[in-house]
Amino acid sequence: MSYNKYITRRSGILIPLLSILLIACQNKEQKSSKATSSTNAVPKLPVDVVIANEQELNQEEAVVGTMLPYREVSIMSELPQKITKVAFKDGSYVNQGAVLYTLNNADIRSRLKQIGAELKLARLDKDRLGNLLKTETVRQQEYDEGLMRLHSLEAQEELLHVELAKTVIKAPFSGKIGISKVYEGAYVSPSMELVTLQDQNRVKINFSVPERYLSLIRIGSQIKFNTELSDQQYSATISATEPGLDTSRSLQVQAISNNTNGQFRAGLSAKVYFPITTKGSSSVMIPTEALIPSEKGYTVFVIKNGLAKPIAITITNRTETDAIITSGIKTGDSIIISNTLRLGDGTAVKAVTSK
């Protein structure tokens, strides 16, 4: 075999082999390109995010309270007697000292006349016995007995004047009178309620505060409130608290508000708002819809390099809309607030809205 024939034969074998290898490489590149294209085509979950930002805290807690009159009293008679006059109009405003009822006092006046006559005689006897004592015509004992009788009659007269005053029932303070339960001619006893009087120039608002907010309740501090009658907010001043907590671990608090226009009435419900953060304090605050409860607390998802990452956080307080974060989140983090139930660690996400 000549050398040229050997080269030709070797070339005939190598060319087909090279063609096969070239085709195989091309197929491998095409498969790799398809795989890469398939990976890049994975859809990203659209989510809404908020950017964590430290801000001044001005949070309020809302609780339901009840309005009470500033002062209230049930008017009663101190004597068992018959009503001779009702001196007010039902539902009107009365001033302090105004006459509300008068009772029959004829028997008391008669007894006063009798005592008055006896007193005149007792004073004459006392003067006469005093003159006789100077001349030793009577004994000291007789004079002392006459003097004691005079003092006894004077005490009886004073008692009758007290009873006579009780037949005129007056308003102990200014306020709105209710509807009378008795009328002229009715016989009343000391245990019978005649009418109710309320001082409505101011109102008390009683409400309960959970034990975690005890440090925020201060006598003299201001609260805000509104009623079912209007969304307008009014102010009140905390005036008193119970010395201890009740069975629900809450503190009973009382606040006072002016009622000069008479817009409030006892028994109305009041929605009370009181601050739960100190003035000038700041922290990272996020919407509550971002919170995911777990056995160890709360978790939120943040976006890192286009992927969702769960972050354990610690909160100090939360309201219906916001939560205060003390650890786990820092300023500038993108926090996911939608589609959280579809997220997992490493889920590809795309922020569609940002706040």
C-alpha positions, 0 to 999 in steps of 0.5 A: 500500500502506498503512502498516499492511499493510507492518508486517503483512507485515514481521511475518509474515516476522520471526516465522518467522525468529526461530523458526528462530534460536531452535530452532538455538540450542536445538539447539546448547546441547543438543549442547554439553551432550552433549559436556560430559557425554561428556567428564565421563564418561571413566572414571578408572584406579583406582590405589594410591598411597603418600605420599612421606615422609622417614624414618630409613633402616635398610636391610640387604643380604642375602648368602649365606655359609659357616660354617667352624670357628674352628680346624681341623687334620688330625692326622698322625704325624711318624714312620713307625710302627705304631699301638699305641693309639687313645685317643679315641672317635670324634666326642667332645670332647677337651681340649687335650693329650689323648692321641689316638694312641700309636705303637710306641716299642720301638726308640727306648727300646732306643736310649735304653738303649744311649746311656745306657750309653755316656754313663756311660762317656763321663762317666767317661772325661771325669773321668779325662782331666780329672784326668790333664790336671792332672798333664800325664799326657795331652795337651789333645787327648785330653781335648778328644776325650773331652769332644766324645764326651760332648757328641755322646752327650748330643745323641743322647740328646736327639734320641731323647727328641724322637722318643719324644715324637712317638710320643704324638700329642696334641690341639693344642687343645680341640675336637670330634674326628672319625672316626678313619681308622686303628686299632690295628695300622695302619702310618702315614706322615707324609703320612697324615691320621689324624683331623680336630679342630675347635674349634667353640666359635666359628665363622667366617662367610665371605661376599662384599660387592659393591664398592659397599659397601666403605665400610660394612665395618669391623673390629669392626662387627656383622652379623646372620645366620640359617641354614637350620635356623632363622629365628632371627637371631644376631649376629657380629663382622667380624674380617678381610677380604682385602686386595683384591677378587676377580675378581667385584669383591667383597670377601671378609669374615670374621666370628666368632660364638659357638657355645657351644650347638653349634648351628652346624657347619662347612659350613652356609650362612648368610644374612648381613644387614649395614647399608648405611645410616649410623646417623641418616641419613634420606631419601625411600624408596618401594616398588620396584614404583613404579619404571619403568626407562628408558634414562636411569635410573628414572621414577615416576608421581605424581598432579597434579590427578587426572592421572598425571605421569611424574617422573624420579628418582635413586636411591642404593640399592635392596633387594628392597622399597624404593628410596632417592630423592635427587632428583625426589620430595619429601615429600607427593607421591602416588606411584602403585604399581599399574597403572603399565604402563597409565599415560601422561602425563596419564592420568586416575586415581583413588586407591583406596588410599593408604598 
